[in-house]
Amino acid sequence: MKAINPRTGETDYEFAESSRDEVAAAAARLRQRQTEWEARGPQTRAAALMRLADAVEVRQDAIAEKLSVDTGRIAVARMETLGFVGNLRRWATRGPQLFAELPQDASPSATPGVEIVPSFSAYPLFGAIAPWNFPVILSHIDAVPALMAGSAALIKPSEVTPRWVEPMLEALTAAPDVPIEYVMGGPEVGQALIEAVDYVCFTGSTATGRKVAEAAARALIPVNLELGGKDPMIVTASADAEWAARLALRSSIVATGQACQSIERIFVARNVAEPFLAALVKEAEAVQLTYPDPAQGHIGPFIFPSQADKVAAQIEEAAAAGARVLTGGKVERLGGGAWMRPTVIVDVTPDMAVMRDETFGPVLPVVVFDQIEDAITQANDTSYGLSAAVLAGSLDEATEVGSRLEAGAISLQDGALTSMVGDATNHSRKTSGLGPSRMGDEGMLRFLRRQALIRRVGDAPTIADFAEGTR
Ligand code: NAD
């Protein structure tokens, strides 16, 4: 397979797609290793994950360098690599504590003469299928707690961003006992992985998520889906307009808007709309592309070339239907890559694709509202329910409005906080996801299967107790 460099547009990397047999062989190797991995106990597994964290940290430059070629961005690639290190250390610390908190003692059953002893064991083989937008973080975000729980991990990174895997394999040689393997390729490899594992976590688009859920249903394995979003932000009448504009901009355009939790719809109260829009446009126009110097500026190219066309089509459709683009709005072809400056659009209507479909670009459609009730109704008028945000004059007001939004996680007095907070348990709503939380303690506990040892402590009934005429 070949991968395109998002900065140059050139196809400059080749890699071998894993065959179905190779996926099955990797799964078989991992299953063999998993028995010992689980048997060694949480403390020893945590120590191994800490060693992997150290090994990744030592090689962070090599990993971030390849990741920056995959994604066309340097600073975010560095943050992402260190984010993975943090994820390993967080679970290696919290995991053993969680195991210590698990119930171990026998408890009396409601059935007389019986006690129940709980026992926990991990799903042996965990599988992850990851997208291209945060390739390292999202390939491991569920795998690390699964490893901590005692599973082995088979990971399929996105075929769009494969380069970082080579230096990551180097890091794994310094922690060779951690049972991780990567299989490379596209949809077919994803399907083969689902057939090979005992539990699958998928991060990606809602359309592909449905296919993954169907395949998991055929294999009769649990599936967790973390899918797309169309996150709303409400700016209330009491909010400071310039403060809100700064937060709205950042929450929408970090990583060129290629983040599931990006703010993609803004509802602003009429009395602050004018200064808010003025500040938003001013701040947006101060943002620089990381071109021509990749080490200068704020936002990089589109990672996946056809994504630029999708975003452009949404903006063109909205403009043709009467929306006004206040700044940005054009795909710029520079040095072979596709770029877009922060784009502010007004006079949008709920039927426009830019208000209904996931955009995944640096685009901020702004709607002015008169009544907060109306803003809440419009914010909830979406098939997605990933996350949302509220900016208000007080935390109390933001909390009151936020608690009425239909999404898994609500950022108050900031936006897109889920990208920075790993321990906020939440369940994505509507078509944004399925299954337990990847964040918080549930992130690990979901990988533990509970077995009940049901023991008889009194006299067991005999067949005589079931004889006709005895009751
Ligand atoms: P995608 O759905 O196109 O692909 C994701 C992965 O699925 C890739 O590894 C791909 O090879 C694999 N795949 C494709 N077809 C498959 C099939 N039929 N069977 C099995 N696997 C298959 O997603 P993408 O374009 O790489 O990523 C962008 C999307 O991911 C956006 O919708 C974004 O919102 C979403 N996302 C969600 C979260 C979250 O936590 N909710 C985080 C990041 C990205």
Residues whose N, C-alpha, C, O or C-beta is under 5 A from the ligand:
A	BS01	NAD	I129 A130 P131 W132 K156 P157 S158 E159 G185 G186 P187 G190 Q191 T203 G204 S205 T206 T208 K211 E226 L227 G228 G229 C260 S432
